[in-house]
Amino acid sequence: MAKLVLNTTTDLLKVPAGAGIKLHDGRTGKVEENMGDGQWLNVLFDDDDMELVHSQDIAEVHEPE
C-alpha cells in the first residue's frame, strides 16, 4: 500500500472512498465517503465505529487497495 503523508498541501477533495486513514491519536480506518468540502471525511474505523473526521485530525492517507 502506498503511503501518502498528509501535510498542508494535501487536497482532501482528492481522497477517494476506500482510502486508508490514520489519525494523530493512532486510530485507523477506511474512508466511506468524502463529503466534498475539503474538510470532512466519513470514516469507518477498525472497531466498526463510523464518524466524521476533520482534516486536522488526519496524520496519514493511504491509497485504496
Residue frames as a rotation matrix with the C-alpha (Angstrom) as fourth column:
MET 1
0.589 0.808 0.000 0.00
0.808 -0.589 0.000 0.00
0.000 0.000 -1.000 0.00
ALA 2
-0.293 -0.668 0.684 1.44
0.612 -0.681 -0.403 3.36
0.735 0.301 0.608 -0.99
LYS 3
0.076 0.239 -0.968 1.65
0.948 -0.317 -0.004 5.82
-0.308 -0.918 -0.251 1.88
LEU 4
-0.021 -0.018 1.000 0.77
0.472 -0.881 -0.006 9.44
0.881 0.472 0.027 1.37
VAL 5
-0.503 -0.179 -0.846 1.74
0.856 -0.239 -0.459 11.65
-0.120 -0.954 0.273 4.28
LEU 6
0.520 0.790 0.324 -0.85
0.793 -0.588 0.162 14.34
0.318 0.173 -0.932 4.85
ASN 7
-0.578 -0.655 -0.487 0.51
0.765 -0.642 -0.045 17.85
-0.283 -0.399 0.872 5.01
THR 8
-0.225 0.528 -0.819 -0.74
0.109 -0.821 -0.560 21.38
-0.968 -0.215 0.127 4.46
THR 9
-0.553 -0.010 -0.833 -0.69
-0.756 -0.414 0.507 20.94
-0.350 0.910 0.221 0.68
THR 10
-0.939 0.255 0.231 -2.68
0.304 0.930 0.207 17.68
-0.162 0.265 -0.951 0.56
ASP 11
-0.644 0.755 -0.123 -6.00
-0.718 -0.541 0.438 18.17
0.264 0.370 0.891 -1.21
LEU 12
-0.722 0.412 0.556 -8.70
-0.171 0.673 -0.719 16.30
-0.671 -0.614 -0.416 0.73
LEU 13
0.243 0.836 -0.491 -11.04
-0.777 -0.135 -0.615 16.72
-0.581 0.531 0.617 -2.23
LYS 14
0.044 -0.326 -0.944 -8.92
-0.876 0.442 -0.194 14.08
0.480 0.836 -0.266 -3.99
VAL 15
-0.807 -0.300 0.508 -9.17
-0.540 0.725 -0.429 11.44
-0.240 -0.621 -0.747 -1.23
PRO 16
-0.370 0.690 -0.622 -11.33
-0.585 0.347 0.733 8.64
0.722 0.635 0.275 -2.66
ALA 17
0.585 0.596 0.551 -13.70
-0.809 0.483 0.336 6.28
-0.066 -0.642 0.764 -0.88
GLY 18
0.937 -0.228 -0.265 -11.76
0.190 0.969 -0.161 3.21
0.293 0.100 0.951 0.17
ALA 19
0.096 -0.942 0.323 -8.62
-0.209 -0.336 -0.918 5.13
0.973 0.021 -0.229 1.12
GLY 20
0.246 -0.124 -0.961 -6.99
0.856 0.493 0.155 4.16
0.455 -0.861 0.228 4.41
ILE 21
0.404 -0.035 0.914 -6.76
-0.253 -0.965 0.074 6.81
0.879 -0.261 -0.399 7.14
LYS 22
-0.060 -0.401 -0.914 -4.61
0.906 0.363 -0.219 7.05
0.420 -0.841 0.341 10.24
LEU 23
0.786 0.400 0.471 -5.41
0.155 -0.865 0.477 9.73
0.599 -0.302 -0.742 12.80
HIS 24
-0.061 -0.820 0.569 -3.00
-0.517 -0.462 -0.721 11.55
0.854 -0.338 -0.395 15.09
ASP 25
0.188 0.189 0.964 -4.45
-0.973 0.167 0.157 9.54
-0.131 -0.968 0.215 18.02
GLY 26
-0.717 -0.634 0.290 -3.39
-0.578 0.774 0.259 6.29
-0.389 0.018 -0.921 16.32
ARG 27
0.090 0.821 0.564 -6.82
-0.054 0.570 -0.820 5.04
-0.994 0.044 0.096 15.20
THR 28
-0.899 -0.357 -0.252 -7.08
-0.281 0.031 0.959 3.66
-0.335 0.934 -0.129 11.68
GLY 29
0.014 0.944 0.328 -9.97
0.133 0.324 -0.937 3.17
-0.991 0.057 -0.121 9.31
LYS 30
-0.671 -0.123 0.732 -11.30
0.711 0.177 0.681 3.40
-0.213 0.977 -0.032 5.78
VAL 31
-0.800 0.391 -0.455 -12.95
-0.418 -0.907 -0.044 6.35
-0.430 0.155 0.889 4.05
GLU 32
-0.367 0.779 0.508 -16.58
0.677 0.598 -0.429 5.52
-0.638 0.187 -0.747 3.35
GLU 33
0.548 0.576 0.606 -17.47
0.826 -0.485 -0.286 8.91
0.129 0.658 -0.742 1.87
ASN 34
-0.741 -0.667 -0.079 -15.67
0.669 -0.743 0.008 12.11
-0.064 -0.047 0.997 1.01
MET 35
0.064 0.853 -0.518 -18.03
0.700 -0.408 -0.586 14.95
-0.711 -0.325 -0.624 1.94
GLY 36
0.121 -0.060 0.991 -16.62
0.962 -0.239 -0.132 17.04
0.244 0.969 0.029 -0.92
ASP 37
0.956 0.253 0.149 -15.94
0.207 -0.941 0.269 20.16
0.208 -0.226 -0.952 1.15
GLY 38
0.246 -0.956 0.157 -12.19
-0.012 -0.165 -0.986 19.69
0.969 0.241 -0.052 1.58
GLN 39
-0.255 -0.298 0.920 -12.52
-0.849 -0.386 -0.360 19.37
0.462 -0.873 -0.155 5.37
TRP 40
-0.012 0.414 0.910 -14.52
-0.835 0.497 -0.236 16.27
-0.550 -0.763 0.340 6.35
LEU 41
-0.538 -0.092 -0.838 -14.35
-0.573 0.769 0.283 12.55
0.619 0.632 -0.467 5.59
ASN 42
0.545 0.702 0.459 -16.81
-0.838 0.441 0.320 9.91
0.022 -0.559 0.829 6.77
VAL 43
-0.392 -0.850 -0.350 -14.58
-0.746 0.517 -0.419 7.12
0.538 0.097 -0.837 8.14
LEU 44
0.843 0.504 -0.187 -15.37
-0.333 0.762 0.555 3.55
0.422 -0.406 0.811 9.19
PHE 45
0.031 -0.867 0.497 -12.84
-0.994 -0.080 -0.078 2.66
0.108 -0.491 -0.864 11.88
ASP 46
-0.587 -0.411 -0.697 -11.39
-0.423 0.890 -0.169 -0.80
0.690 0.196 -0.697 12.51
ASP 47
-0.961 0.274 0.038 -13.68
0.089 0.435 -0.896 -1.23
-0.262 -0.858 -0.443 15.55
ASP 48
-0.504 0.772 0.386 -16.76
0.819 0.286 0.497 -0.71
0.274 0.567 -0.777 13.27
ASP 49
0.117 0.488 -0.865 -17.49
0.574 -0.744 -0.343 2.81
-0.811 -0.456 -0.367 14.57
MET 50
-0.117 -0.106 0.987 -18.26
0.929 -0.363 0.071 5.35
0.351 0.926 0.141 11.86
GLU 51
0.394 0.247 -0.885 -17.72
0.613 -0.789 0.053 9.07
-0.685 -0.563 -0.462 12.33
LEU 52
0.882 -0.135 0.452 -16.94
0.263 -0.656 -0.707 12.27
0.392 0.742 -0.543 10.52
VAL 53
0.271 -0.883 -0.384 -13.25
0.850 0.032 0.526 13.11
-0.451 -0.469 0.759 10.71
HIS 54
0.943 0.011 -0.332 -11.90
-0.082 -0.961 -0.263 16.63
-0.322 0.275 -0.906 10.27
SER 55
0.738 -0.675 0.030 -8.79
0.125 0.092 -0.988 17.23
0.663 0.732 0.153 8.18
GLN 56
0.226 -0.676 0.701 -6.83
-0.811 -0.529 -0.249 18.46
0.540 -0.512 -0.668 11.23
ASP 57
0.489 0.040 0.871 -7.16
-0.712 0.594 0.373 15.03
-0.503 -0.803 0.319 12.87
ILE 58
0.997 -0.040 0.069 -5.64
0.074 0.786 -0.614 13.09
-0.030 0.617 0.787 9.93
ALA 59
0.319 -0.948 0.018 -1.99
-0.379 -0.110 0.919 12.02
-0.869 -0.300 -0.395 10.14
GLU 60
-0.800 -0.598 0.050 -1.80
-0.242 0.398 0.885 9.75
-0.549 0.696 -0.463 7.06
VAL 61
0.450 0.853 -0.265 -3.81
-0.682 0.137 -0.718 8.88
-0.576 0.504 0.643 3.97
HIS 62
-0.602 -0.608 0.517 -3.19
-0.158 0.725 0.670 5.60
-0.782 0.322 -0.533 2.14
GLU 63
-0.557 0.374 -0.741 -4.31
-0.818 -0.093 0.567 4.85
0.143 0.923 0.358 -1.40
PRO 64
0.480 0.789 0.383 -7.18
-0.803 0.571 -0.170 2.32
-0.353 -0.226 0.908 -1.70
GLU 65
-0.404 -0.614 0.678 -6.13
-0.308 0.789 0.531 -1.29
-0.861 0.005 -0.508 -2.14
